Amino acid sequence: MSSKLSKRAIARIVTFATAILLLLFAIILVFGIRAKKAELALEYNYLKAIEDLSISAENINTSLQKGLYSGTANTLSSISTDLLLDSAAAKTCLSQLTVSEESLSGANKFLSQVGNYASSLCKKLERGEKITDEEYDTLEKLCDYSEELKNKLWEIEQSIRGNGDELSYKTVSKLSEISEEEMKKGSGSVQAGLNLGDIGEKTGEYPTLIYDGPFSDHILDKKPEMVQNQNEVTEAKAKKRAGEVSIAQEKNLKLVNSEDGKMPSYIFECNVDGVKTSVSITKNGGYCSYMIRNRNVEENNITNEEAVNYAKSYLDELGIYNMQSTYYETSGKVCTVNFACREDDVLCYTDLIKVKVAMDNGEILGFDARGYLTNHKTRDFAEPKITEEQARKTVSNRLSIQEVQKVIIPSDGEIEKLCYEMKCKTKDDKTVLVYINCETGDEEQILLLVESETGTLTV
């Protein structure tokens, strides 16, 4: 009997072995992909937790600053609610960090105390009592510590993203094994930076252009006032208007879209010499709702004040008068100027127009009148029930009032509110805007102004 294997048997063995190897390779590949996905998920979730934690700390710091200048229980109640929510969000983010509980105990302690302390002050005001100087001092300390926490977290986040301190699966998985002492001595900024305990041991809430955040985020959620009951214009008339509001010649513009929705519009575009221009004209009334010219701006040849003048002249050319420039911001060699409509002695922040100006030659690169078209109307202002003198008494005695004017601001539910805008200064020369309702005397809003060479921001 021959002990040699037949060719058929050998072929079967080879085939079977090859199949086994392929199966093992497939299994290894699948598990490798799963492991890589798990690593990427851990890295992403960790970075997201740090970023969300930084945002919550930023919000907490902003709320505490507002709390320092709050003079009524209603406002402080709203601020304390925000603090409690942001503190809870921050603690959730902390729980997702694979760091020893000991090293985060201080931060957790601070986050637990800050919201409750603001709530206790609010209850005191509701009882008709006043906040003492000592309590304000404690609030100031909390504010200082929140500033430190915020800066430290953003420093960690920046180091991960931009300073070569790569966030990897190995880095994240090892963080939980590092002691607090090792963190203090750690060479990596992620390890060293995540020691947040010292902040909490000392203790016993995105900037945007002024009125482009708190007062106008909802402007497109209501039916536009100016286009209601207006006659529909033809495409030809709309195209002519598009040519008038932009540098682009009418013959170059082409209809590319027809929008419906709450503000039905014709959308025209052209591309000349590499510069794309888009213009939106409302079907009812033929108003320009926005215009955008995309071109690179290489130099800064004009001042911010000159840019504001270019923007104002452009509005005059369009026949849009009674507009007052409020605030501006310069970024990427383009200045964005905000305008609000002035009716009689009232500035209507709701009737917003934004104009973008190129800082090389003053060319108008952008125009957005959707806030104006949505809110502008003829108003009949009632005589304020609260006098300016009464409103002044509502403002915190920790603020020095510099200027007062009557303004219209929006509120939830699309209701406009007539308020006294009190422009104030703090003891350390910071600018704060306080809004007192002309009818009820309530403190409606507090904004912190951040003024710099590039413009004015608010938080």
C-alpha positions in Angstrom: 0.0 0.0 0.0 1.6 3.3 -1.1 2.1 6.0 1.6 2.3 8.7 -1.0 -0.6 11.2 -1.2 -2.4 11.5 -4.5 -2.3 14.7 -6.4 -6.0 15.2 -5.6 -5.4 14.8 -1.9 -2.5 17.3 -2.0 -4.7 19.8 -3.9 -7.4 19.4 -1.3 -4.9 20.1 1.5 -3.5 23.1 -0.2 -7.0 24.5 -0.9 -8.1 23.9 2.7 -5.0 25.5 4.1 -5.3 28.5 1.8 -8.9 28.9 2.8 -7.9 28.8 6.5 -5.2 31.4 5.9 -7.7 33.6 4.1 -10.2 33.2 6.8 -7.6 34.1 9.5 -6.5 37.1 7.4 -10.1 38.3 7.1 -10.7 37.9 10.8 -7.5 39.8 11.6 -8.4 42.5 9.2 -11.9 42.9 10.6 -10.7 43.0 14.2 -8.0 45.5 13.1 -10.5 47.8 11.5 -12.7 47.5 14.6 -9.7 48.3 16.8 -8.8 51.3 14.7 -12.4 52.5 14.8 -12.4 52.2 18.6 -9.2 54.1 18.8 -10.5 56.9 16.6 -13.8 57.0 18.5 -11.9 57.3 21.8 -9.6 60.1 20.4 -12.7 61.9 19.0 -14.8 61.6 22.1 -11.9 62.7 24.3 -11.2 65.8 22.2 -14.9 66.6 22.0 -15.2 66.3 25.8 -12.3 68.8 26.3 -13.7 71.2 23.7 -17.3 71.0 25.2 -15.8 71.5 28.7 -13.9 74.6 27.5 -17.1 76.0 26.0 -19.0 75.4 29.2 -16.3 77.1 31.2 -16.4 80.1 28.8 -20.2 80.3 29.3 -19.8 80.1 33.1 -17.2 82.9 33.1 -19.5 85.1 31.0 -22.5 84.4 33.2 -20.6 85.3 36.4 -19.4 88.6 34.9 -23.0 89.4 34.1 -24.0 88.4 37.6 -21.6 91.0 39.0 -23.6 93.8 37.3 -27.1 92.4 37.8 -29.4 94.6 39.9 -32.7 92.6 39.8 -33.8 89.2 40.9 -35.3 88.4 37.4 -32.0 88.8 35.7 -30.0 87.0 38.3 -32.5 84.2 38.3 -31.9 83.7 34.5 -28.2 83.9 35.0 -28.2 81.3 37.8 -30.3 79.0 35.6 -27.6 79.3 32.9 -24.9 78.6 35.5 -26.6 75.5 36.7 -27.0 74.2 33.2 -23.5 74.9 32.1 -22.0 73.6 35.3 -23.9 70.3 34.8 -22.7 70.1 31.2 -19.1 70.7 32.4 -19.3 68.0 35.0 -20.6 65.6 32.4 -17.6 66.4 30.2 -15.3 65.9 33.2 -16.7 62.5 33.8 -15.7 61.5 30.2 -12.0 62.3 30.8 -9.9 59.2 31.6 -8.1 61.1 34.4 -7.8 60.2 38.0 -10.8 61.3 40.1 -8.3 62.9 42.6 -6.9 65.3 40.0 -10.4 66.5 39.0 -11.9 66.9 42.5 -11.1 70.6 42.7 -12.8 71.4 39.4 -15.8 69.3 40.3 -16.1 71.1 43.6 -16.0 74.5 41.9 -18.6 73.5 39.3 -20.9 72.2 42.1 -20.7 75.5 44.1 -20.9 78.1 41.4 -24.5 77.6 40.3 -25.8 77.1 43.8 -24.2 80.3 45.0 -25.8 82.4 42.3 -29.2 80.7 43.1 -28.8 81.6 46.8 -28.2 85.3 45.9 -31.2 85.3 43.6 -33.4 84.0 46.4 -32.1 86.8 48.7 -33.1 89.4 46.1 -36.5 87.8 45.8 -37.0 88.3 49.5 -36.3 92.0 49.1 -32.9 91.8 50.7 -29.7 93.3 49.2 -26.5 91.6 48.2 -23.7 92.6 50.6 -20.2 93.7 49.5 -18.8 90.5 51.0 -21.1 88.5 48.8 -20.1 90.5 45.7 -16.5 89.9 46.7 -17.1 86.1 46.7 -18.9 86.4 43.3 -15.8 88.3 42.0 -13.5 85.5 43.3 -15.7 82.9 41.6 -15.4 84.9 38.4 -11.6 85.1 38.7 -11.4 81.4 39.2 -13.7 80.7 36.3 -11.4 82.9 34.1 -8.5 80.7 35.2 -10.3 77.5 34.5 -11.5 78.7 31.1 -8.0 79.9 30.1 -6.4 76.6 31.2 -8.9 74.5 29.3 -8.5 76.5 26.1 -4.7 76.2 26.5 -5.0 72.4 26.7 -7.3 72.4 23.7 -4.9 74.6 21.7 -1.9 72.5 22.6 -3.7 69.4 21.3 -4.7 71.0 18.0 -1.8 73.2 17.1 1.3 72.8 19.2 2.4 69.4 18.1 1.0 67.6 21.2 -0.8 64.9 19.2 -3.8 63.4 20.8 -3.5 59.6 20.2 -5.1 56.5 21.5 -1.9 55.8 23.5 -2.0 59.2 25.1 -5.6 58.9 26.1 -5.4 55.4 27.4 -2.4 56.3 29.5 -3.9 59.4 31.1 -5.9 57.3 33.6 -2.7 55.7 34.8 -0.9 59.0 35.6 -0.9 60.2 39.2 -1.5 63.8 40.1 2.2 64.2 41.0 3.2 62.8 37.6 0.8 65.2 35.9 2.5 68.2 37.5 5.8 66.9 36.3 4.6 65.6 33.0 6.4 66.5 29.8 3.3 66.5 27.6 1.0 69.5 27.9 -2.1 67.2 27.8 -1.0 65.3 30.9 0.4 68.4 32.7 -2.6 70.6 31.7 -5.3 68.3 32.9 -4.4 68.8 36.6 -7.4 71.1 37.4 -7.5 70.3 41.1 -5.6 73.4 42.2 -8.3 75.8 40.8 -11.2 74.4 42.8 -9.1 74.3 46.0 -9.0 78.1 46.0 -12.7 78.7 46.1 -14.8 78.3 49.7 -20.7 80.3 30.0 -20.1 82.6 21.3 -18.3 86.6 21.0 -20.2 87.6 18.2 -20.8 90.9 16.5 -22.9 93.2 18.7 -26.6 92.5 18.2 -25.7 89.8 15.6 -26.2 87.2 18.3 -28.4 88.0 21.3 -30.7 90.3 19.4 -31.0 88.9 15.9 -30.5 85.2 15.7 -34.2 84.7 15.3 -34.9 87.3 12.7 -35.6 84.9 9.8 -38.2 82.9 11.9 -41.0 85.4 11.3 -42.9 86.6 8.2 -41.1 89.6 6.7 -42.9 92.8 7.4 -41.8 94.8 4.3 -42.7 92.3 1.6 -46.2 91.6 2.9 -48.9 92.8 0.5 -46.3 94.1 -2.0 -46.8 93.5 -5.7 -44.7 90.8 -7.4 -42.0 92.1 -9.7 -41.0 90.4 -13.0 -37.7 88.6 -13.4 -36.5 91.4 -15.8 -37.2 94.1 -13.1 -35.5 92.0 -10.5 -32.5 91.5 -12.7 -32.2 95.2 -13.3 -32.3 95.8 -9.5 -29.6 93.1 -9.0 -27.4 95.0 -11.4 -28.0 98.3 -9.5 -27.0 96.9 -6.1 -23.9 95.1 -7.2 -20.8 96.1 -9.3 -21.7 93.3 -11.7 -23.3 94.6 -15.0 -26.8 93.5 -15.6 -25.9 91.8 -18.9 -23.6 89.4 -17.0 -26.2 88.3 -14.4 -28.1 85.1 -14.9 -31.0 83.6 -13.0 -29.8 80.5 -11.2 -32.5 79.8 -8.7 -35.9 80.8 -7.5 -36.4 80.6 -3.7 -39.7 80.1 -2.0 -40.3 80.1 1.7 -41.0 83.1 3.9 -39.1 85.5 1.6 -39.6 84.3 -2.0 -36.7 85.6 -4.1 -34.9 85.5 -7.5 -31.2 84.5 -7.2 -28.9 85.9 -9.8 -25.2 85.1 -10.3 -22.2 86.0 -12.5 -18.5 85.2 -12.6 -16.3 87.9 -14.1 -12.5 87.7 -13.9 -12.7 85.1 -11.2 -15.0 87.1 -9.0 -18.3 85.4 -8.3 -21.3 87.7 -7.5 -24.6 86.5 -6.0 -27.6 88.7 -5.6 -31.0 87.9 -4.1 -34.0 90.0 -5.0 -37.4 89.5 -3.3 -40.3 88.6 -5.7 -42.6 90.8 -3.7 -41.5 94.4 -3.8 -38.2 93.8 -5.6 -36.0 94.5 -2.6 -32.4 93.2 -2.4 -32.2 90.8 0.6 -28.5 90.1 0.2 -25.5 90.5 -2.1 -22.2 88.7 -2.0 -19.0 89.2 -4.0 -16.3 86.7 -3.4 -12.8 88.0 -4.0 -9.5 87.9 -2.2 -8.5 91.1 -0.3 -4.7 91.2 0.0 -4.0 94.5 1.8 -5.2 96.9 4.4 -5.2 100.4 2.8 -8.1 102.1 4.6 -9.0 102.6 8.2 -12.0 101.2 10.0 -13.6 104.6 10.1 -13.2 105.0 6.3 -14.8 101.5 5.9 -17.8 102.6 8.0 -18.2 105.7 5.7 -18.0 103.6 2.6 -20.8 101.4 4.0 -22.9 104.4 4.9 -22.5 105.9 1.4 -23.5 102.6 -0.2 -26.8 102.6 1.8 -27.5 106.2 0.7 -26.9 105.1 -2.9 -29.5 102.4 -2.4 -32.0 104.9 -1.0 -31.9 103.4 2.5 -31.8 106.3 4.9 -32.2 106.8 8.7 -29.7 104.1 9.3 -27.1 104.5 12.1 -23.9 102.5 12.3 -23.7 100.7 15.6 -20.7 98.4 15.8 -18.2 96.8 13.4 -15.7 94.0 13.2 -12.7 93.7 10.9 -11.5 90.1 10.0 -9.6 88.8 7.0 -9.1 92.4 5.7 -12.9 92.8 5.4 -14.8 95.1 7.7 -18.4 94.1 8.6 -20.5 97.1 9.6 -23.8 96.8 11.5 -26.5 99.4 10.9 -29.8 99.8 12.9 -32.7 102.0 11.9 -33.4 105.1 13.9 -37.1 106.2 14.2 -37.6 109.5 16.0 -35.4 109.2 19.1 -35.5 105.4 19.2 -32.8 103.1 17.8 -34.3 99.9 16.4 -31.8 97.1 16.8 -34.3 94.7 15.2 -34.1 96.5 11.8 -30.6 95.3 11.1 -28.5 95.7 7.9 -24.9 94.4 7.6 -22.5 95.7 5.0 -19.1 94.1 4.2 -16.3 96.5 3.0 -13.0 95.5 1.4 -10.1 97.1 3.3 -7.9 97.5 0.2 -10.1 99.9 -1.8 -13.5 100.3 0.0 -15.4 98.0 -2.4 -18.7 96.7 -1.1 -18.3 92.9 -0.9 -21.5 92.0 1.0 -24.9 93.4 1.9 -27.5 91.6 4.1 -30.8 93.3 4.7 -32.9 90.3 5.7 -33.2 91.5 9.3 -34.4 94.9 8.0 -36.9 93.4 5.6 -38.2 91.1 8.2 -38.7 93.7 11.0 -38.9 97.2 9.6 -42.4 98.8 9.8 -44.1 102.0 10.9 -44.2 102.0 14.7 -46.2 104.1 17.1 -44.1 104.4 20.3 -46.1 104.7 23.5 -44.9 107.1 26.1 -42.7 105.1 28.6 -44.3 104.3 31.9 -40.9 104.2 33.5 -38.9 107.5 33.5 -35.2 107.5 32.7 -34.5 108.5 36.3 -36.5 105.5 37.6 -34.6 103.3 35.2 -31.3 104.6 36.4 -32.1 103.5 39.9 -32.6 99.9 38.7 -29.0 99.6 37.5 -26.5 98.1 39.9 -24.6 100.6 42.0 -21.4 98.8 40.9 -21.8 100.4 37.5 -21.3 104.0 36.4 -23.8 105.1 33.8 -22.2 107.0 30.9 -24.9 107.2 28.2 -28.6 106.5 27.9 -30.8 106.1 24.8 -34.1 104.4 24.0 -33.9 101.3 21.8 -36.0 98.5 20.5 -34.8 95.0 21.2 -36.5 91.7 20.3 -37.6 89.0 22.7 -38.8 85.5 22.6 -42.2 85.2 20.8 -41.3 87.9 18.3 -42.3 90.7 20.7 -40.4 93.9 20.4 -39.5 95.7 23.7 -38.9 99.4 24.2 -35.9 99.8 26.6 -33.5 102.2 28.0 -30.0 101.2 26.9 -27.6 102.2 29.7 -24.0 102.2 28.6 -22.0 101.8 31.8 -18.5 101.5 33.0 -17.2 99.2 35.7 -14.5 100.1 38.3 -11.9 98.5 36.1 -13.1 100.5 33.1 -14.9 97.6 31.3 -18.0 98.5 29.3 -21.4 97.0 30.1 -24.8 97.5 28.4 -27.9 97.2 30.6 -31.4 97.2 29.1 -34.3 98.4 31.3 -37.8 97.9 30.0 -39.6 101.3 29.5 -43.0 99.8 30.5 -42.2 97.4 33.4 -38.8 98.6 34.7 -37.5 95.0 34.4 -33.8 94.5 33.6 -34.2 92.7 30.2 -30.6 92.1 29.2 -27.0 92.6 30.2 -24.2 92.6 27.6 -20.4 92.9 28.1 -18.6 94.9 25.5 -15.1 93.9 24.3 -13.6 96.7 22.4 -10.4 96.3 20.3 -8.7 97.6 17.2 -10.6 95.2 15.1 -14.0 96.2 16.3 -16.5 95.7 19.1 -17.8 92.3 20.3 -20.3 91.4 23.0 -20.9 88.5 25.3 
